């Protein structure tokens, strides 16, 4: 007799929202699991006199889905409209311009978005499998009963009794990092609790299409960055960008008996930083360029990274330092202000900007010696196309005239 599994209870709330739950709504074991493994993503207060014997949860700028136990799952919704969340992901993961992604703009939930994006990846992998996986030659050394490639003569002299020949050769194989990234990502997606009954079969089909040809090897989001593409594998760039999204936002959760699953969690602060940086790189006015995550050495073997530098193309000089802050605040924090002054001093520029997703109640505009620190807004609440143009206009409205590049007639 087939017994249907019990559907998990889902606790749902929004990022940065404080929410209370009755004492019996969250088992103690699940609360301990959350406290021990998700301190970065959640604040959790245990029932006490001060909480009136309630659980208190607050998501710290993360959104997604946490399968805490088979019986209890937590869903954290973004405060950003799903349509704008997708717009951020388009830029952050270099997915902008792919027409087949347009249908995702109408997704009404994060799970819906995850399922549709996973389905696209699986379909693209199956399409590539039908065409033939990308292969390359890898050096290999093996003991063979026949000659292949180059014989290791030294080995034969040292071990004349060995009937097998040690050969060095190159093998034309699909078992390479480019394809291992695809297999590992599909494996990770398959272990999530977010795949619907419609999408799961396609994920399994794509994963099985790679089995036997590709070894299942753990891969990271970093493995998807700055890979080399050629005329034989240009489509892999999109596949790896999609893989990066899933790998960057999925991590091992727990294993309990046969119940093995993974959470899906998006760090909104990191996503906001990636989005703003990539948007600026693709929409830079003539005469300027942006640097992202610029490393600065403060002492031997000690570095810090500045989110974004605005530079003059003609001179290469840094005009301004910019830092994103995914916070809803009344006024800028002193630590953030001092950080920007330090960045400006280090890069020898006089302009610094803190970028927020909402207008500060008290906009920032202060001067410390020659350095001016101001706040700007790249809003996520309204239409992103309008918000981005407003942001760019406000940024270059306050850049000093002496920093504006002189464009000669021949440069136009």
LOLO-337834 format. One record per residue (C-alpha): x negated, y negated, z negated. Coordinates in steps of 0.5 Angstrom, whole numbers, plus 2048, in hexadecimal, padded with zeros to 3 digits. Example, Ala and Ser with C-alpha at 12.3 -4.5 7.8 and 13.67 -1.06 7.14 Angstrom:
// LOLO-337834
7E78097F0 7E58027F2 
This chain:
// LOLO-337834
800800800 7FD7F9802 7FD7F47FC 7FD7ED7FE 7F87E97FB 7FA7E47F6 7FA7DD7F8 7F57D87F4 7F87D27F0 7F67CC7F3 7F47C67EF 7F47BF7F4 7F27B87F2 7EE7B37F6 7E77B07F5 7E57AC7F0 7EC7AD7ED 7ED7AF7E6 7F27B47E5 7F47B87DF 7F77BF7DE 7FA7C37D9 7F67C87D4 7F97CE7D8 7F87CC7DF 7F17CD7DF 7EE7D37DC 7E87D27D7 7E37D77DC 7E57D37E2 7E37CC7DE 7DD7CF7DC 7DB7D17E3 7DD7CA7E6 7D97C77E0 7D37CB7E1 7D27CB7E9 7D67C47EB 7D37BF7E6 7D17BB7ED 7D87BB7F0 7DC7BB7EA 7DD7B87E3 7E17BD7DE 7E37BB7D7 7E57C17D3 7EC7C17CF 7EB7BD7C8 7EE7B87C4 7EC7B27C8 7EF7B57CE 7F57B77CB 7F37BF7CC 7F37BE7D4 7EE7BF7D9 7EC7B97DC 7E87B97E3 7E57B47E8 7E27B57EF 7DC7B17EF 7DC7AF7F6 7DC7B67F9 7E27B97FD 7E47C07FF 7E67C77FD 7E37CB7F7 7E57D27F6 7E37D27EF 7E67D97ED 7EB7DE7F2 7F17DB7EE 7EF7D47ED 7ED7CF7F3 7EB7C87F3 7ED7C37F9 7EA7BC7F9 7ED7B77FE 7E97B1801 7EC7AA7FF 7EA7A9806 7EF7AA80C 7EE7B180F 7ED7AD816 7E87A9813 7E47AF810 7E47B2817 7E17AB81A 7DC7AB814 7DA7B2816 7DA7B181D 7D47AC81C 7D17AF817 7D07B681A 7CF7B3821 7D67B6824 7D87B0827 7DA7B082E 7DC7B882E 7E37B7831 7E57BE82F 7E57BB828 7EA7B6829 7F07BB826 7ED7BB81F 7EF7B381E 7F67B681D 7F47BA817 7F87B9811 7F37BC80C 7EC7BE80A 7EE7C680B 7F17C4812 7EB7C0814 7E67C6812 7EA7CB815 7EA7C881C 7E37C681C 7E17CD81A 7E57D0820 7E27CB825 7DB7CE822 7DD7D5823 7E07D482A 7DA7D082C 7D57D6829 7DA7DB82D 7D97D7833 7D27D7833 7D27DF831 7D67E0838 7D07DC83C 7CB7DF838 7C77DD832 7C17D8832 7BB7DC832 7B37DB832 7AD7DF831 7AA7E082A 7A37E3829 7A47EA826 79F7F0823 7A17F7823 79E7FE823 7A1801829 7A080882D 79F804833 79B7FE835 79F7F8835 79B7F1836 7947F0833 7917F682F 78E7F5829 7877F882A 7847F7824 78A7FB820 789801825 781801824 78280181C 78880681C 78780B822 78B81081F 79180C81F 79580E825 799808825 796802829 7977FB825 7997F682B 79A7EE82B 79F7EC830 7A57E7831 7AC7E9830 7B27E5834 7B77E582E 7BD7E282C 7BB7E3824 7B97DC823 7BA7D681F 7BF7D3824 7C47D9823 7C27DB81C 7C57D481A 7CC7D581E 7CC7DC81B 7CB7DA814 7D07D4814 7D57D9817 7D47DD811 7D47D780C 7DB7D580F 7DE7DC80F 7DC7DC807 7E07D6806 7E77D6803 7E97D1808 7EA7D580F 7F17D6811 7F47DC814 7F47D981A 7ED7D781A 7EA7DD816 7EA7E281C 7E67DD821 7E17DC81B 7E07E481B 7E07E5822 7DA7E0823 7D67E281D 7D77EA820 7D57E7827 7CE7E5824 7CD7EB820 7C87F0823 7C57EB827 7C37E6821 7C17E781A 7C57E4814 7C07DF811 7C17DA80C 7C17D380F 7C27CC80D 7C47C580F 7BD7C3810 7BC7C9815 7C17C581A 7BE7BF81A 7B97BD81F 7B97C3823 7B67C382A 7BB7C4830 7BA7C5838 7BD7C783E 7BF7CE83C 7C27CC835 7C57C5835 7CC7C7832 7C87CA82C 7C77C282A 7CF7C2828 7CF7C9825 7CA7C7820 7CD7C081F 7D37C481D 7CF7C9819 7CC7C4815 7D27C1813 7D47C8810 7CE7C980D 7CD7C380A 7D47C3806 7D47CA804 7D07CE7FF 7D07D47FB 7D57D47F5 7D67DB7F2 7D67E27F2 7DB7E67EE 7DC7ED7F0 7DE7ED7F7 7E17E67F7 7DB7E27FA 7DD7DB7FD 7DA7D47FE 7DC7CD7FD 7DD7C8802 7DB7C17FF 7D97BB803 7D57B67FF 7D87AF801 7D37AB7FF 7CE7AF804 7D37AF809 7D47A7809 7CD7A6809 7CC7AB80F 7D27A7813 7D07A0812 7C97A2814 7CB7A681A 7D07A081C 7CB79B81C 7C679F820 7CB7A0825 7CE798825 7C7794824 7C878E827 7C278C82D 7BC78A829 7BC78E823 7BB795821 7BD79981A 7B979E817 7BC7A3812 7B97A680C 7B37A280C 7AE7A5807 7AA7A0803 7A37A27FF 7A379F7F8 79D7A37F6 7997A97F8 79E7AF7FA 7A47AB7F7 7A97A87FC 7B07A57FC 7B57A5802 7B979F805 7BF7A0808 7BF79C80E 7BA796810 7BC791815 7B678F81A 7B478A81F 7B378E826 7AE789828 7AA788822 7AB78F81E 7AC78B818 7B178D813 7B7788813 7BB78B80D 7BC791809 7C3794808 7C5799803 7CC79D803 7D079D7FD 7D67A27FD 7DA79E7F7 7E079A7F5 7DD7957F1 7DF78E7EE 7D878C7EF 7D178E7F1 7CD7927EB 7C778F7E9 7C37957EA 7C57957F2 7C378E7F2 7BC78F7EF 7BB7957F4 7BD7907FA 7B878B7F8 7B37907F7 7B47937FE 7B478C801 7AD78A7FD 7AA791800 7AC790807 7AA789807 7B1786809 7B6781806 7BC784807 7C078A804 7C778C804 7CB791800 7D1794804 7D7797801 7DD79A804 7E2795800 7E178E7FF 7DE78C7F8 7E37887F4 7DD7837F3 7D97837F9 7D17837F8 7CD77E7FB 7C777C7F6 7C077A7F7 7B977C7F4 7B37787F6 7B47797FD 7B877F7FE 7BF77E7FF 7C47847FD 7CB785800 7D1789800 7D478C806 7DA790808 7DB79680D 7E279880B 7E479F80C 7EC79D80A 7EE79A810 7ED79B818 7E579D818 7E479A81F 7E779381C 7E3794816 7DC796819 7DD78F81E 7DE78B818 7D878E814 7D378D81A 7D678681B 7D5784813 7CE787813 7CB783819 7CF77D817 7CB77C810 7C477E814 7C0778814 7BF77581A 7B777681A 7B877D81A 7BC77D820 7B8780826 7B777B82C 7BA77F832 7B677C839 7BA77C83F 7B6783842 7B978783C 7C078683D 
